[in-house]
Amino acid sequence: MDEKYSKVTIEGDKKTEWICGCFQTADNYFKFCNSHNQTLQKAIQAQIDELDMTRVIE
């Protein structure tokens, strides 16, 4: 796959590219490959809990 995106850094835009099947769409949606999906899903869920980004609704 030849998916590329620019990662903003302190020094400015840093050109990077994916080394697996993960990619980021133009509208900032991330799709993770089978190798990384489970690990990244756990990391995202942990951050959501830590940042208190949800609330309980009835």
Kinemage of the C-alpha trace (Angstrom):
@kinemage 1
@onewidth
@group {chain A} dominant
@subgroup {mainchain}
@vectorlist {calphas} color= white
{ca met a 1} P 0.000 0.000 0.000
{ca asp a 2} L 1.204 3.492 -0.738
{ca glu a 3} L -1.018 5.480 1.623
{ca lys a 4} L 0.681 8.687 2.828
{ca tyr a 5} L -0.194 11.567 5.111
{ca ser a 6} L 1.538 14.532 6.706
{ca lys a 7} L 2.116 14.469 10.445
{ca val a 8} L 2.394 17.908 12.015
{ca thr a 9} L 5.404 18.264 14.309
{ca ile a 10} L 7.065 21.089 16.226
{ca glu a 11} L 9.511 21.429 13.350
{ca gly a 12} L 6.685 21.608 10.799
{ca asp a 13} L 5.136 19.040 8.499
{ca lys a 14} L 6.980 15.740 8.566
{ca lys a 15} L 6.383 13.444 5.616
{ca thr a 16} L 5.559 9.928 6.764
{ca glu a 17} L 4.056 6.818 5.268
{ca trp a 18} L 2.309 3.755 6.599
{ca ile a 19} L 4.396 0.575 6.706
{ca cys a 20} L 1.366 -1.715 7.021
{ca gly a 21} L -2.271 -1.872 5.935
{ca cys a 22} L -3.419 0.928 8.261
{ca phe a 23} L -4.409 4.206 6.640
{ca gln a 24} L -6.042 7.590 7.218
{ca thr a 25} L -8.693 8.932 4.861
{ca ala a 26} L -8.982 12.524 3.673
{ca asp a 27} L -11.746 13.157 6.230
{ca asn a 28} L -9.491 11.995 9.119
{ca tyr a 29} L -11.024 8.544 9.513
{ca phe a 30} L -8.492 5.909 10.554
{ca lys a 31} L -8.713 2.324 9.278
{ca phe a 32} L -6.440 -0.170 11.010
{ca cys a 33} L -5.067 -3.349 9.476
{ca asn a 34} L -5.768 -6.765 10.990
{ca ser a 35} L -2.349 -6.834 12.665
{ca his a 36} L -2.875 -3.572 14.579
{ca asn a 37} L -6.659 -3.297 14.916
{ca gln a 38} L -7.105 -5.052 18.285
{ca thr a 39} L -4.161 -3.301 19.956
{ca leu a 40} L -5.129 0.150 18.689
{ca gln a 41} L -8.769 -0.404 19.604
{ca lys a 42} L -7.712 -1.132 23.198
{ca ala a 43} L -5.467 1.955 23.246
{ca ile a 44} L -8.240 4.212 21.949
{ca gln a 45} L -10.768 2.849 24.447
{ca ala a 46} L -8.293 3.357 27.304
{ca gln a 47} L -7.748 6.965 26.275
{ca ile a 48} L -11.498 7.600 26.025
{ca asp a 49} L -11.917 6.337 29.586
{ca glu a 50} L -8.912 8.301 30.868
{ca leu a 51} L -10.011 11.533 29.201
{ca asp a 52} L -13.614 11.092 30.435
{ca met a 53} L -15.005 11.649 26.941
{ca thr a 54} L -18.345 9.930 27.573
{ca arg a 55} L -21.264 10.288 29.930
{ca val a 56} L -23.972 7.905 31.064
{ca ile a 57} L -27.406 8.514 29.526
{ca glu a 58} L -30.645 6.731 30.261
